[in-house]
């Protein structure tokens, strides 16, 4: 057998050659599989995923503050409606030069809502340290910002020739049952704003985007704070009841020992130490809260 014949025998038949060529062509045309990209994992139930480490110069970022205003007596919220642009929102705005975020948010809340709101202390999970002068500050209600949103603006928007990031720090506020609404408190371009006191469900139906997430978290924190206060009141009532029972037993014992019908005894612990009781309950409930378990 010749060498050429051996090579021919090794080549595929005509039919096989056609199939072989087609497979080769398909293999060349079929793109290689790309790695599956998974969505970044949120940091917690109320947060987005982590953002890459970044650095922005002063011309590429702005700071602002917003407030979720609650009326504790009715468990309702203040929502602002722009009658010109037809959308609902919480009062918020940019920080002026030389102004603190706390001053900013109180000013914006008043200008845009017409209500003179004050800060609402809430129990919030936080990694901020307590000051050395007050080690228990982390487990007490505070008025710190409890949510932050970041949105970007493109170049040439609002007269700005460069793009940037807008960071808004959100606070919880409150108004009393007899809060008086004032009109004409906003800037010239805010005169179309109207304020409404609505339920949580109504607010969620009106809001959109990140402000829904802000409300979800602030409202959850608010309800959690109410639960803490309720637990404190229950524990306080039980403590008073136990103390009264102990005092009666001590009075009976004193009467039997000295024959004094008045039952008067010296008690150096007449005043309850509410602070220690407060810290114990809050520590057990806040440190092991549902936020830390997620």
Secondary structure, 3 states (H helix, E strand, C coil): CCHHHHHHHHCCCHHHHHHHHHHHHHHHHCCCCCCCCCCCCECCCCCCECCCCCCCCHHHEEEEEEEEEEECCCCEEEEEEECCCCEEECCEEECCCCCCHHHHHHHHHHHHHCCCCEECCECCCCCCCCCCCCCCHHHCCECCCCEEEEEEECCCECCECCCEEEEEEEEEEECCCCCCCCCCCCCHHHCCEEEEEECHHHHHHHCCCHHHHHHHHHHHHHHHHHHHHHHHHHHHHHHHHHHHHHHHHHHHHHHHHHCCCCCCCCCCCCCCCHHHHHHHHHHHHHCCCCCCCC
